[in-house]
Amino acid sequence: MGKTYVFSDIHGMWNLYEQIKNHLNIGDHKAIFLGDACDRGEDGYMIMKDILQNDNILYIKGNHEDLFLQMLYNRKATFTDMTNGTYQTLIEFISHYFNENFEDMFYYYPSDVYKKLRDEGIIDFIYDMEDYYETNNYIFTHGFIPINNEDMTYKENWREAS
């Protein structure tokens, strides 16, 4: 395996994702994707699916993957979900797994949507994603690593932080 590349925050932009993959020639190299494949753009589902099928890309959970799970667990979409793109991402998933009028599916049948995505392995996959990836020299994460402000060292239990 050649080089290791790091990228993040594609936010459903398939064209941007394809440009990055082609530019980095990911087939010959390893990539670490630091989360936020979904929301805002229209192709979060396709990007997540493509990353899942690519053995050369390590997928670290971002806050938008967490938002997606939270909406599913709550069985309702909040105003933030509507404006942040999380609900639109869910609509993308629903359109791939249901034949009915998917625009209203989550509103009227949230438990059915949850069960279907659970049965398809989507919920477990996102839930089980790592929050960080650590090598001998680097720590990769979507957000931050909690530190002690007094001496700027990592908090002892930073790996358990969310």
Accessible surface in RSA format (square Angstrom, percent):
REM  Atomic radii and reference values for relative SASA: ProtOr
REM  Chains: A
REM  Algorithm: Lee & Richards
REM  Probe-radius: 1.40
REM  Slices: 20
REM RES _ NUM      All-atoms   Total-Side   Main-Chain    Non-polar    All polar
REM                ABS   REL    ABS   REL    ABS   REL    ABS   REL    ABS   REL
RES MET A   1   160.22  83.0  76.30  50.5  83.92 199.8  85.63  72.8  74.59  98.8
RES GLY A   2    49.63  61.2   0.00   N/A  49.63  61.2  28.32  77.7  21.31  47.7
RES LYS A   3   131.50  64.2 124.12  76.2   7.38  17.6  79.46  71.5  52.04  55.4
RES THR A   4    72.79  51.8  44.12  44.7  28.67  68.3  23.32  31.3  49.47  74.8
RES TYR A   5    59.95  28.0  57.09  32.5   2.86   7.4  42.12  31.7  17.83  22.0
RES VAL A   6    64.74  42.6  34.62  31.3  30.12  72.6  34.62  30.1  30.12  81.7
RES PHE A   7    20.49  10.2  12.03   7.4   8.46  22.0  20.49  12.4   0.00   0.0
RES SER A   8    40.13  33.9  22.85  30.5  17.28  39.8   0.80   1.7  39.33  55.1
RES ASP A   9    61.99  43.4  48.23  48.0  13.76  32.5  22.61  53.2  39.38  39.3
RES ILE A  10     1.82   1.0   0.90   0.7   0.91   2.2   0.90   0.6   0.91   2.5
RES HIS A  11    21.03  11.5  21.03  14.6   0.00   0.0  16.18  16.7   4.85   5.6
RES GLY A  12     1.02   1.3   0.00   N/A   1.02   1.3   0.00   0.0   1.02   2.3
RES MET A  13    92.66  48.0  88.59  58.6   4.08   9.7  67.61  57.5  25.05  33.2
RES TRP A  14    61.71  24.8  59.82  29.0   1.89   4.4  43.44  23.2  18.28  29.6
RES ASN A  15   112.73  77.7 108.91 105.2   3.82   9.2  25.14  60.5  87.59  84.7
RES LEU A  16    77.49  43.2  74.62  53.4   2.87   7.2  75.84  53.3   1.65   4.4
RES TYR A  17     0.00   0.0   0.00   0.0   0.00   0.0   0.00   0.0   0.00   0.0
RES GLU A  18    49.10  28.2  49.10  37.1   0.00   0.0  15.14  29.3  33.96  27.7
RES GLN A  19   115.46  64.6 109.10  79.7   6.36  15.1  41.06  87.4  74.40  56.4
RES ILE A  20    36.92  21.0  34.28  25.5   2.64   6.4  36.92  26.6   0.00   0.0
RES LYS A  21    37.69  18.4  34.75  21.3   2.94   7.0  17.18  15.5  20.51  21.9
RES ASN A  22   108.52  74.8  86.30  83.4  22.21  53.5  31.26  75.2  77.25  74.7
RES HIS A  23   157.11  85.9 127.98  89.0  29.13  74.5  83.76  86.3  73.36  85.4
RES LEU A  24    25.08  14.0  21.88  15.7   3.19   8.0  23.33  16.4   1.75   4.7
RES ASN A  25    77.91  53.7  74.67  72.2   3.24   7.8  20.78  50.0  57.12  55.2
RES ILE A  26     4.21   2.4   2.81   2.1   1.41   3.4   2.81   2.0   1.41   3.8
RES GLY A  27    59.92  73.9   0.00   N/A  59.92  73.9  33.61  92.2  26.32  58.9
RES ASP A  28    85.76  60.1  72.35  72.0  13.41  31.7  22.13  52.1  63.63  63.5
RES HIS A  29    34.87  19.1  34.87  24.2   0.00   0.0  18.00  18.6  16.87  19.6
RES LYS A  30    59.47  29.0  59.47  36.5   0.00   0.0  31.33  28.2  28.14  30.0
RES ALA A  31     0.00   0.0   0.00   0.0   0.00   0.0   0.00   0.0   0.00   0.0
RES ILE A  32     0.95   0.5   0.95   0.7   0.00   0.0   0.95   0.7   0.00   0.0
RES PHE A  33     0.00   0.0   0.00   0.0   0.00   0.0   0.00   0.0   0.00   0.0
RES LEU A  34    25.62  14.3  25.62  18.3   0.00   0.0  25.62  18.0   0.00   0.0
RES GLY A  35     0.00   0.0   0.00   N/A   0.00   0.0   0.00   0.0   0.00   0.0
RES ASP A  36     2.73   1.9   2.73   2.7   0.00   0.0   0.00   0.0   2.73   2.7
RES ALA A  37     0.00   0.0   0.00   0.0   0.00   0.0   0.00   0.0   0.00   0.0
RES CYS A  38     0.05   0.0   0.05   0.1   0.00   0.0   0.00   0.0   0.05   0.1
RES ASP A  39     0.24   0.2   0.00   0.0   0.24   0.6   0.24   0.6   0.00   0.0
RES ARG A  40   141.45  59.4 103.49  52.8  37.95  90.4  47.79  65.3  93.66  56.8
RES GLY A  41     5.90   7.3   0.00   N/A   5.90   7.3   4.90  13.4   1.00   2.2
RES GLU A  42   136.48  78.4 125.51  95.0  10.97  26.1  39.12  75.7  97.36  79.5
RES ASP A  43    41.72  29.2  41.21  41.0   0.52   1.2   0.52   1.2  41.21  41.1
RES GLY A  44     0.00   0.0   0.00   N/A   0.00   0.0   0.00   0.0   0.00   0.0
RES TYR A  45    16.85   7.9  16.67   9.5   0.18   0.5   6.72   5.0  10.13  12.5
RES MET A  46    77.31  40.0  73.99  49.0   3.32   7.9  41.50  35.3  35.81  47.4
RES ILE A  47     0.00   0.0   0.00   0.0   0.00   0.0   0.00   0.0   0.00   0.0
RES MET A  48     4.96   2.6   4.96   3.3   0.00   0.0   4.88   4.2   0.08   0.1
RES LYS A  49    95.78  46.7  94.23  57.8   1.55   3.7  45.67  41.1  50.12  53.4
RES ASP A  50    33.65  23.6  31.27  31.1   2.38   5.6   3.94   9.3  29.71  29.6
RES ILE A  51     2.82   1.6   0.35   0.3   2.47   6.0   0.35   0.2   2.47   6.7
RES LEU A  52    69.95  39.0  38.61  27.6  31.34  78.8  42.50  29.8  27.45  73.9
RES GLN A  53   127.61  71.4  94.07  68.8  33.54  79.8  43.41  92.4  84.20  63.9
RES ASN A  54    36.37  25.1  27.83  26.9   8.55  20.6   9.83  23.7  26.54  25.7
RES ASP A  55   146.30 102.5 108.20 107.7  38.10  90.1  35.63  83.9 110.67 110.4
RES ASN A  56    30.35  20.9  26.80  25.9   3.55   8.5   4.38  10.5  25.97  25.1
RES ILE A  57    12.24   7.0   0.00   0.0  12.24  29.5   0.51   0.4  11.73  31.8
RES LEU A  58    53.64  29.9  48.75  34.9   4.88  12.3  52.47  36.8   1.17   3.1
RES TYR A  59    16.51   7.7   7.13   4.1   9.38  24.4   7.13   5.4   9.38  11.6
RES ILE A  60     0.26   0.1   0.26   0.2   0.00   0.0   0.26   0.2   0.00   0.0
RES LYS A  61    24.10  11.8  18.09  11.1   6.01  14.3   0.78   0.7  23.33  24.8
RES GLY A  62     2.19   2.7   0.00   N/A   2.19   2.7   2.19   6.0   0.00   0.0
RES ASN A  63    73.84  50.9  69.82  67.5   4.01   9.7  35.49  85.4  38.34  37.1
RES HIS A  64     6.87   3.8   6.87   4.8   0.00   0.0   0.03   0.0   6.84   8.0
RES GLU A  65     0.00   0.0   0.00   0.0   0.00   0.0   0.00   0.0   0.00   0.0
RES ASP A  66    67.85  47.5  63.88  63.6   3.97   9.4  24.03  56.6  43.82  43.7
RES LEU A  67    43.59  24.3  42.87  30.7   0.72   1.8  43.12  30.3   0.47   1.3
RES PHE A  68     0.17   0.1   0.17   0.1   0.00   0.0   0.17   0.1   0.00   0.0
RES LEU A  69     7.72   4.3   7.72   5.5   0.00   0.0   7.72   5.4   0.00   0.0
RES GLN A  70   101.88  57.0  98.66  72.1   3.22   7.7  27.99  59.6  73.89  56.0
RES MET A  71     2.14   1.1   0.00   0.0   2.14   5.1   1.71   1.5   0.43   0.6
RES LEU A  72     0.00   0.0   0.00   0.0   0.00   0.0   0.00   0.0   0.00   0.0
RES TYR A  73    90.87  42.4  75.05  42.7  15.82  41.2  67.48  50.7  23.39  28.8
RES ASN A  74    74.11  51.1  52.66  50.9  21.44  51.6  10.47  25.2  63.64  61.5
RES ARG A  75    82.06  34.5  73.58  37.5   8.49  20.2  27.66  37.8  54.41  33.0
RES LYS A  76   128.82  62.8 124.57  76.4   4.24  10.1  71.84  64.7  56.97  60.7
RES ALA A  77    35.47  32.6   7.82  12.1  27.65  62.9   7.82  11.0  27.65  73.3
RES THR A  78    59.53  42.3  52.23  52.9   7.30  17.4  55.38  74.4   4.15   6.3
RES PHE A  79   162.01  81.1 149.49  92.6  12.52  32.6 153.19  92.9   8.82  25.3
RES THR A  80    75.89  54.0  74.50  75.5   1.39   3.3  42.10  56.6  33.78  51.1
RES ASP A  81     8.65   6.1   8.53   8.5   0.13   0.3   0.13   0.3   8.53   8.5
RES MET A  82   107.57  55.7  82.43  54.6  25.14  59.9  80.70  68.6  26.86  35.6
RES THR A  83    90.34  64.3  53.06  53.8  37.28  88.8  48.50  65.1  41.84  63.3
RES ASN A  84    26.98  18.6  23.82  23.0   3.16   7.6   6.75  16.2  20.24  19.6
RES GLY A  85     9.39  11.6   0.00   N/A   9.39  11.6   9.19  25.2   0.19   0.4
RES THR A  86     0.33   0.2   0.33   0.3   0.00   0.0   0.00   0.0   0.33   0.5
RES TYR A  87    33.34  15.6  33.34  19.0   0.00   0.0  25.42  19.1   7.92   9.8
RES GLN A  88    82.18  46.0  80.57  58.9   1.61   3.8  28.59  60.9  53.59  40.6
RES THR A  89     0.45   0.3   0.36   0.4   0.08   0.2   0.11   0.2   0.33   0.5
RES LEU A  90     0.00   0.0   0.00   0.0   0.00   0.0   0.00   0.0   0.00   0.0
RES ILE A  91     5.20   3.0   5.20   3.9   0.00   0.0   5.20   3.7   0.00   0.0
RES GLU A  92    16.97   9.7  14.22  10.8   2.75   6.5  14.89  28.8   2.08   1.7
RES PHE A  93     3.66   1.8   3.66   2.3   0.00   0.0   3.66   2.2   0.00   0.0
RES ILE A  94     0.00   0.0   0.00   0.0   0.00   0.0   0.00   0.0   0.00   0.0
RES SER A  95    45.64  38.6  23.12  30.9  22.52  51.9  12.52  26.7  33.12  46.4
RES HIS A  96    98.02  53.6  65.75  45.7  32.26  82.5  39.51  40.7  58.51  68.1
RES TYR A  97    53.28  24.9  33.49  19.1  19.80  51.5  25.11  18.9  28.17  34.7
RES PHE A  98    33.37  16.7  22.00  13.6  11.37  29.6  26.24  15.9   7.13  20.4
RES ASN A  99   157.92 108.9 121.05 117.0  36.87  88.8  34.56  83.2 123.36 119.2
RES GLU A 100   106.03  60.9  93.20  70.5  12.83  30.6  57.99 112.2  48.04  39.2
RES ASN A 101   100.83  69.5  81.02  78.3  19.81  47.7  41.48  99.8  59.35  57.4
RES PHE A 102    71.43  35.7  71.19  44.1   0.25   0.6  71.19  43.2   0.25   0.7
RES GLU A 103    94.41  54.2  89.93  68.0   4.49  10.7  41.89  81.0  52.53  42.9
RES ASP A 104    64.56  45.2  64.24  63.9   0.31   0.7   8.07  19.0  56.49  56.3
RES MET A 105    13.59   7.0  11.29   7.5   2.30   5.5  10.78   9.2   2.81   3.7
RES PHE A 106     4.24   2.1   2.82   1.7   1.42   3.7   2.82   1.7   1.42   4.1
RES TYR A 107   165.62  77.3 141.68  80.6  23.94  62.3 100.44  75.5  65.18  80.3
RES TYR A 108   137.79  64.3 114.24  65.0  23.55  61.3  74.42  55.9  63.37  78.1
RES TYR A 109   121.89  56.9 117.47  66.8   4.42  11.5  74.87  56.3  47.02  58.0
RES PRO A 110    31.22  22.8  31.22  28.5   0.00   0.0  31.22  25.8   0.00   0.0
RES SER A 111    48.76  41.2  48.62  64.9   0.14   0.3  22.63  48.2  26.13  36.6
RES ASP A 112    66.53  46.6  61.80  61.5   4.74  11.2  13.43  31.6  53.10  53.0
RES VAL A 113     0.00   0.0   0.00   0.0   0.00   0.0   0.00   0.0   0.00   0.0
RES TYR A 114    29.77  13.9  29.77  16.9   0.00   0.0   6.08   4.6  23.69  29.2
RES LYS A 115   100.72  49.1 100.72  61.8   0.00   0.0  52.36  47.1  48.36  51.5
RES LYS A 116    68.38  33.4  65.95  40.5   2.42   5.8  23.64  21.3  44.73  47.6
RES LEU A 117     0.00   0.0   0.00   0.0   0.00   0.0   0.00   0.0   0.00   0.0
RES ARG A 118   103.11  43.3  96.87  49.4   6.24  14.9  33.94  46.4  69.17  41.9
RES ASP A 119   104.93  73.5  67.49  67.2  37.44  88.5  29.72  70.0  75.21  75.0
RES GLU A 120    78.86  45.3  50.91  38.5  27.95  66.6   5.16  10.0  73.70  60.2
RES GLY A 121    30.27  37.3   0.00   N/A  30.27  37.3  26.02  71.4   4.25   9.5
RES ILE A 122    20.50  11.7  20.28  15.1   0.22   0.5  20.50  14.8   0.00   0.0
RES ILE A 123     4.60   2.6   4.57   3.4   0.04   0.1   4.60   3.3   0.00   0.0
RES ASP A 124    80.17  56.2  79.97  79.6   0.20   0.5  17.59  41.4  62.58  62.4
RES PHE A 125    71.93  36.0  64.34  39.9   7.59  19.7  70.68  42.9   1.25   3.6
RES ILE A 126     0.24   0.1   0.24   0.2   0.00   0.0   0.24   0.2   0.00   0.0
RES TYR A 127   133.05  62.1 124.66  70.9   8.39  21.8  76.60  57.6  56.45  69.6
RES ASP A 128    99.41  69.6  77.30  76.9  22.12  52.3  32.37  76.2  67.05  66.9
RES MET A 129    15.95   8.3   1.32   0.9  14.62  34.8   8.56   7.3   7.38   9.8
RES GLU A 130   102.78  59.0  99.47  75.3   3.31   7.9  34.55  66.8  68.23  55.7
RES ASP A 131    63.22  44.3  58.59  58.3   4.62  10.9  19.20  45.2  44.02  43.9
RES TYR A 132    52.00  24.3  48.17  27.4   3.83  10.0  23.58  17.7  28.42  35.0
RES TYR A 133    65.15  30.4  63.10  35.9   2.05   5.3  41.13  30.9  24.02  29.6
RES GLU A 134    68.57  39.4  45.59  34.5  22.99  54.7  18.32  35.4  50.25  41.0
RES THR A 135    55.20  39.3  36.49  37.0  18.72  44.6  45.68  61.4   9.53  14.4
RES ASN A 136   156.12 107.7 117.28 113.3  38.85  93.5  26.98  64.9 129.14 124.8
RES ASN A 137   123.26  85.0  92.11  89.0  31.15  75.0  19.55  47.0 103.72 100.3
RES TYR A 138   140.62  65.7 135.33  77.0   5.28  13.7  92.66  69.6  47.96  59.1
RES ILE A 139    47.01  26.8  20.10  15.0  26.91  64.9  20.10  14.5  26.91  73.0
RES PHE A 140    34.03  17.0  31.88  19.7   2.15   5.6  34.03  20.6   0.00   0.0
RES THR A 141    32.24  22.9  21.85  22.2  10.39  24.8  11.39  15.3  20.85  31.5
RES HIS A 142    48.25  26.4  26.37  18.3  21.88  56.0  16.50  17.0  31.75  36.9
RES GLY A 143    55.48  68.4   0.00   N/A  55.48  68.4  27.65  75.9  27.83  62.3
RES PHE A 144   152.90  76.5 132.62  82.1  20.28  52.8 137.72  83.5  15.18  43.5
RES ILE A 145    28.88  16.4  17.37  12.9  11.51  27.7  17.58  12.7  11.30  30.7
RES PRO A 146    25.21  18.4  21.19  19.3   4.02  14.6  25.21  20.8   0.00   0.0
RES ILE A 147    56.20  32.0  47.71  35.5   8.49  20.5  47.71  34.4   8.49  23.0
RES ASN A 148    48.93  33.7  46.02  44.5   2.91   7.0   8.32  20.0  40.61  39.3
RES ASN A 149   125.79  86.7 106.62 103.0  19.17  46.2  30.02  72.3  95.77  92.6
RES GLU A 150   168.22  96.6 128.69  97.4  39.53  94.1  65.51 126.7 102.71  83.9
RES ASP A 151    89.53  62.7  66.43  66.1  23.10  54.6  39.10  92.0  50.44  50.3
RES MET A 152   133.00  68.9 109.61  72.5  23.39  55.7  99.46  84.6  33.54  44.4
RES THR A 153    65.37  46.5  60.43  61.3   4.94  11.8  60.66  81.5   4.71   7.1
RES TYR A 154   119.45  55.8 104.03  59.2  15.42  40.1  69.09  51.9  50.36  62.1
RES LYS A 155    86.72  42.3  86.06  52.8   0.67   1.6  31.45  28.3  55.27  58.9
RES GLU A 156   174.77 100.3 142.76 108.0  32.01  76.2  65.14 126.0 109.63  89.5
RES ASN A 157    92.43  63.7  89.14  86.1   3.29   7.9  24.24  58.3  68.19  65.9
RES TRP A 158    17.75   7.1  12.85   6.2   4.90  11.5   7.75   4.1  10.00  16.2
RES ARG A 159   104.32  43.8  87.69  44.7  16.63  39.6  29.89  40.8  74.43  45.1
RES GLU A 160   135.71  77.9 103.76  78.5  31.95  76.1  64.15 124.1  71.57  58.4
RES ALA A 161    41.29  38.0  21.32  32.9  19.98  45.4  31.67  44.6   9.63  25.5
RES SER A 162   145.23 122.7  78.40 104.6  66.83 154.0  73.59 156.7  71.63 100.4
END  Absolute sums over single chains surface
CHAIN  1 A     9598.5       7814.5       1784.0       4621.2       4977.3
END  Absolute sums over all chains
TOTAL          9598.5       7814.5       1784.0       4621.2       4977.3
